[in-house]
Amino acid sequence: ARGGPLVPLLVSFWMGCSTCSPTEGNCSGIRDSSLIQFSHRHSTWARTKRFSEIQSLRAGCSGGACIVPAGETWVFDTSMDVDTLTIEGTLTWDTTKDGLELKAGFVMVAEGGHLMVGTKEQPMDKRATIYIKKGQTSAQLGTRFLGGLGSGKIDIHGRKLERTWTLLSQTAVAGSTQLHLKHDPEAMGWRVGDRIGLATTSRGESTVHTIAAIAPADKAPPGCGNLPNVKKTCSENRCKVLASSMTDKTCDHYCGFCGLSFAAAF
């Protein structure tokens, strides 16, 4: 080169177990395996470390402050419980593993660090939990947080849901094990094992439940299907009505409100 100083050149490409000569144009069959970086001065391997396979990583993160060093990429492929986690390099969640849990007092992605839980093209389609515990404090961000500093990046891409909420199509009483929804749960993208929140309509506490099964709504037998506050249909013309909704009412009142005639109480 003439006319100025030499400029370092860095070339990156995917290289597999086969060999080839790029100048001969026979590299089309190479399999992706490891990333090799070449420069005019030296060669270095950009290594990815799997957390489950390297004892030194597990020993360094068995408790206390765990740090993913700058320039390193760790694959999170086994559950971990530490006091704190600071990511200066890259921590990638293994999207092939179901039920992984990361527990820490805080998770801080430092300047230049990167936390990746799935990508837009390949989202995390399985269960993944990041649980922030009590008891640890960061001078920069405070307590109990998942956050980043400066150019730190956090990418979380989960399973696509057409809807994240819906309404009840029928009243759900305390103790019910079935919910009748306005929208089809499968069309919304909900699955067995998902956790859902049921918001209270009073001053009580909302509750969290796990979906045990998804099935078409049970059809009520004739006679009680369109009546309010029915707990159980006993026969075609006998219905068990919730007592809590009958305060200061008689059976005559209830049947008359529904356009029916009261015959007998059982």
C-alpha distance (Angstrom), angle and dihedral (degrees) to the residues before:
residue distance angle dihedral
A1 . . .
R2 3.76 . .
G3 3.75 135.7 .
G4 3.83 100.5 40.3
P5 3.82 148.7 16.0
L6 3.79 121.8 -56.2
V7 3.82 113.8 -94.6
P8 3.84 118.0 -145.2
L9 3.80 110.8 -112.3
L10 3.80 123.1 -150.7
V11 3.80 119.8 -167.6
S12 3.81 123.0 -176.4
F13 3.81 127.5 -170.4
W14 3.80 140.1 150.9
M15 3.77 114.7 -97.9
G16 3.80 128.8 -170.6
C17 3.77 137.0 -169.9
S18 3.81 94.4 -81.0
T19 3.79 122.5 84.5
C20 3.76 128.6 -133.5
S21 3.75 144.4 157.1
P22 3.80 111.8 -114.6
T23 3.80 89.0 -155.9
E24 3.80 90.3 59.5
G25 3.78 92.7 50.7
N26 3.83 97.0 -128.7
C27 3.82 99.6 123.9
S28 3.80 98.3 101.7
G29 3.82 95.1 105.2
I30 3.79 99.1 53.2
R31 3.82 116.4 128.1
D32 3.80 121.8 -137.0
S33 3.79 111.9 -110.3
S34 3.80 118.8 129.5
L35 3.78 133.7 9.8
I36 3.81 114.4 -123.9
Q37 3.78 120.8 -167.7
F38 3.81 120.1 -157.3
S39 3.78 128.4 -167.5
H40 3.77 131.8 172.3
R41 3.80 89.8 -106.6
H42 3.79 106.4 41.5
S43 3.82 146.5 -14.1
T44 3.79 124.3 -120.1
W45 3.79 134.3 -179.3
A46 3.80 114.8 -128.8
R47 3.79 97.0 -144.1
T48 3.79 128.9 -161.3
K49 3.80 115.0 -150.6
R50 3.80 121.1 -153.8
F51 3.78 110.0 -143.7
S52 3.81 93.6 -141.9
E53 3.82 94.6 52.9
I54 3.79 103.4 47.5
Q55 3.80 115.0 71.2
S56 3.80 92.9 -163.8
L57 3.80 90.8 60.9
R58 3.79 92.6 50.3
A59 3.79 91.9 46.0
G60 3.79 91.4 51.1
C61 3.80 91.7 49.9
S62 3.80 101.6 38.4
G63 3.79 88.9 106.0
G64 3.77 141.5 -26.4
A65 3.79 121.3 38.6
C66 3.80 114.7 -9.2
I67 3.83 119.0 -162.4
V68 3.80 130.0 -169.9
P69 3.84 100.3 -150.2
A70 3.78 122.1 -127.4
G71 3.80 112.5 -94.8
E72 3.82 93.7 27.1
T73 3.80 130.3 103.4
W74 3.79 118.3 -151.0
V75 3.80 123.8 -170.0
F76 3.79 111.7 -143.1
D77 3.82 100.6 -141.5
T78 3.82 102.4 145.4
S79 3.80 131.5 45.9
M80 3.81 118.1 -92.5
D81 3.81 135.4 -164.7
V82 3.82 115.9 -167.9
D83 3.79 138.5 150.1
T84 3.82 93.7 -113.9
L85 3.81 138.3 -8.6
T86 3.80 123.3 -149.4
I87 3.81 118.1 -174.9
E88 3.80 114.1 -156.5
G89 3.81 94.1 154.6
T90 3.81 125.2 27.8
L91 3.79 128.6 -56.1
T92 3.81 113.8 -169.1
W93 3.80 121.2 -169.3
D94 3.81 114.4 -132.1
T95 3.80 101.7 -119.3
T96 3.83 92.0 -165.8
K97 3.82 93.4 65.8
D98 3.81 121.1 83.9
G99 3.80 123.6 -146.6
L100 3.81 100.3 13.6
E101 3.82 114.5 164.6
L102 3.78 129.3 -159.6
K103 3.82 112.9 -166.5
A104 3.79 121.0 -174.9
G105 3.79 140.9 142.8
F106 3.81 86.0 -118.6
V107 3.80 138.4 -12.2
M108 3.80 112.4 -142.4
V109 3.80 123.1 -175.2
A110 3.78 104.1 -155.4
E111 3.80 128.7 -149.9
G112 3.80 106.8 -57.3
G113 3.81 93.5 8.7
H114 3.79 126.2 126.1
L115 3.82 132.9 -155.4
M116 3.81 113.8 -167.5
V117 3.80 123.3 -173.0
G118 3.80 100.9 173.4
T119 3.79 127.2 -40.5
K120 3.78 133.6 -111.4
E121 3.80 89.5 -102.7
Q122 3.82 94.6 42.0
P123 3.82 108.4 25.9
M124 3.80 124.4 -171.2
D125 3.79 100.0 -92.6
K126 3.80 96.6 176.8
R127 3.79 134.8 66.7
A128 3.81 113.8 -69.9
T129 3.80 126.5 171.0
I130 3.80 130.5 -165.1
Y131 3.80 106.7 -174.0
I132 3.80 118.8 -169.9
K133 3.81 110.9 -152.1
K134 3.79 129.6 -158.7
G135 3.76 127.9 -104.7
Q136 3.82 108.4 53.8
T137 3.81 129.3 97.7
S138 3.81 134.0 -165.3
A139 3.80 120.4 -155.7
Q140 3.82 89.7 -140.8
L141 3.81 103.3 43.4
G142 3.80 107.8 14.3
T143 3.81 125.2 -134.4
R144 3.81 136.5 -19.6
F145 3.79 102.4 5.0
L146 3.78 146.6 136.0
G147 3.78 104.6 -148.6
G148 3.78 148.7 132.5
L149 3.79 138.1 -126.5
G150 3.81 125.6 -139.1
S151 3.80 110.2 -41.4
G152 3.81 93.1 0.3
K153 3.82 111.0 132.2
I154 3.81 130.5 -147.3
D155 3.81 117.4 -169.8
I156 3.80 118.0 -179.1
H157 3.80 118.0 171.1
G158 3.79 116.6 172.6
R159 3.77 136.8 175.7
K160 3.78 112.9 -50.5
L161 3.79 113.9 -109.2
E162 3.78 121.9 -167.3
R163 3.81 88.6 -155.4
T164 3.79 131.3 11.1
W165 3.81 95.5 -166.8
T166 3.78 141.0 28.0
L167 3.80 141.2 170.4
L168 3.78 131.8 -104.5
S169 3.79 115.3 -103.9
Q170 3.81 90.8 -161.1
T171 3.78 133.3 29.7
A172 3.80 113.8 -90.9
V173 3.80 113.8 -149.0
A174 3.79 125.7 -155.9
G175 3.78 110.1 -77.1
S176 3.80 95.6 23.8
T177 3.80 115.8 146.8
Q178 3.80 95.3 -165.9
L179 3.78 130.6 62.0
H180 3.79 122.2 -162.0
L181 3.80 107.9 -148.9
K182 3.77 132.8 -159.4
H183 3.81 92.0 -135.0
D184 3.81 130.7 46.4
P185 3.84 106.1 -98.6
E186 3.82 93.7 -149.0
A187 3.81 91.5 51.1
M188 3.82 87.7 51.3
G189 3.82 89.6 54.4
W190 3.83 96.6 -110.6
R191 3.82 118.2 149.9
V192 3.79 140.5 -166.3
G193 3.80 107.5 -86.8
D194 3.81 94.5 33.4
R195 3.79 116.9 128.0
I196 3.79 117.4 -128.1
G197 3.78 132.1 -172.6
L198 3.80 121.6 -133.0
A199 3.79 109.6 -153.6
T200 3.78 117.0 -142.3
T201 3.79 119.8 -121.9
S202 3.80 91.6 -154.0
R203 3.80 135.5 45.6
G204 3.78 91.1 -77.7
E205 3.79 126.7 104.8
S206 3.77 123.9 -79.1
T207 3.81 115.4 -121.9
V208 3.80 136.8 -140.0
H209 3.80 121.8 -138.9
T210 3.82 138.5 177.8
I211 3.79 120.8 -126.0
A212 3.81 107.1 -117.6
A213 3.81 98.4 176.4
I214 3.78 141.3 -4.9
A215 3.78 118.1 -145.4
P216 3.80 140.4 148.3
A217 3.78 112.9 -78.0
D218 3.80 115.8 -89.2
K219 3.78 112.0 -108.0
A220 3.79 113.4 -126.8
P221 3.82 115.4 -127.2
P222 3.84 116.8 -107.0
G223 3.75 117.1 -77.1
C224 3.82 102.7 35.2
G225 3.80 104.8 43.3
N226 3.81 95.8 97.8
L227 3.80 98.1 37.0
P228 3.82 120.8 105.3
N229 3.81 124.6 -114.6
V230 3.80 95.7 8.4
K231 3.79 112.0 163.6
K232 3.79 98.0 -179.5
T233 3.78 139.2 2.6
C234 3.79 109.1 -136.4
S235 3.80 98.6 178.5
E236 3.77 140.3 -24.1
N237 3.81 92.4 -68.6
R238 3.82 102.9 18.3
C239 3.79 120.3 85.7
K240 3.80 132.1 175.3
V241 3.80 108.4 -137.6
L242 3.80 125.6 -160.3
A243 3.78 109.1 -99.5
S244 3.81 92.4 -147.7
S245 3.80 88.7 67.9
M246 3.79 93.6 49.5
T247 3.81 98.0 68.4
D248 3.83 109.5 143.6
K249 3.79 89.7 -2.1
T250 3.76 133.2 109.6
C251 3.78 128.9 -148.3
D252 3.80 87.9 -106.4
H253 3.82 89.1 57.3
Y254 3.79 92.7 48.7
C255 3.81 95.7 48.1
G256 3.79 92.9 42.5
F257 3.81 90.6 51.9
C258 3.81 87.9 55.0
G259 3.83 93.1 47.2
L260 3.80 92.4 -107.5
S261 3.78 136.3 115.8
F262 3.79 122.1 -115.8
A263 3.82 111.4 -120.2
A264 3.80 107.1 171.1
A265 3.81 145.3 -31.6
F266 3.80 123.0 -124.5
